[in-house]
Amino acid sequence: MKFVMTQPLAPAGMAMLEKLGIEGVVGPGDHWDEYPDDLLESADAILIRLEKCPESFVARCKNLKALGRPGMGYENVPVDYCTRRGIPVVLAPGANARSVAEHALALIFACAKELVEMDAENRKGNWGVRAHGRQMELAGKKVGILGVGGIGSLLAGMCSALGMECLGYSHSHNRRKVEAAGCRYVDSLDDVLRESDFVSIHMPLLPETRHCIGARELGLMKKTAFLINTARGAVVDEQALADAVNNGVILGAAVDVYSTEPAQLDNPVFTAPGIICTPHSAALTPESWARMSCGAVEGCYAVCSGKKWKGIANPEVYEGL
């Protein structure tokens, strides 16, 4: 069995390849034309990191049985094409949930305690910044969690432990899941935005969620509220977010994801001093990367061995089987 990877996996993932007797070949990243035809034609699975993988590349993999994504997002791979060919797109569900939820909480803390500004001003000798009184306690504040799946559920538990009230919104209107996470179910996105002191986004990027947070939605939020996005950049209209922060519509924001990645410096969020920007690093703890790598290898191995794997982006490939 041969797996071709655009980049090396975590050491735990590479060790799993060896343990399972899989030949693992690391290719030249996103230099798609540099992959030899014989290598791709003999590949049982390919594993794609964050590179934008073209359909033409997958088409060269004549004997492909699985396409693996060590993570949960799959906007960068040609899912529709894989589905037409009957190729499962294997994900690693839940592997990064803990790390991303912790990162979202860290961004909530950074906003509430003004850690970035405090650090910058202190280094300038502005000791008086400590007394300007804009920091806040989290206990008693409301956090609106948009998307109460694996990550949102973990964040809800963390915020509840701090004494915060959790409001849950599901774009699929799954009340049972929201309440199981300990959140108060709110059916209307507008109502969550109006009530919350912090809004943390954990929804997938789908046609119906693209730019679902725009100027109108930001205008519904409290002037003292913060928006946190560790999901996908295009869920938020980034120009509208920058304008909202710069014009005092909301107090601030923190983002880890961008509509174009790597993030470009002309992205509007970088023009707003009140937005904390991290480089899509929420899931990149060693622990999370090991779980994502092993999950992708395990799933691709199962599929290549003729087994069904639940954690795939296109379950319709199993219809009729």
Salt bridges, closest charged atoms under 4 A:
GLU34 OE2 - HIS31 ND1 4.00
ASP37 OD1 - ARG60 NH2 2.66
ASP44 OD1 - LYS65 NZ 2.56
GLU55 OE2 - ARG84 NH2 3.73
GLU75 OE1 - ARG232 NE 3.09
GLU114 OE1 - HIS132 NE2 2.44
GLU114 OE2 - ARG134 NE 3.30
GLU117 OE1 - ARG134 NH2 3.23
ASP119 OD2 - ARG123 NE 2.92
GLU121 OE2 - LYS124 NZ 3.20
GLU165 OE2 - ARG184 NE 3.08
GLU179 OE2 - ARG175 NE 2.84
ASP187 OD1 - HIS173 ND1 2.96
ASP190 OD1 - ARG216 NH2 2.87
ASP191 OD1 - ARG194 NH1 3.11
GLU195 OE1 - LYS142 NZ 3.12
GLU195 OE1 - ARG184 NH2 2.77
ASP197 OD1 - LYS222 NZ 2.96
GLU217 OE2 - ARG216 NH2 3.30
ASP256 OD1 - HIS103 NE2 3.71
GLU261 OE1 - HIS280 ND1 2.62
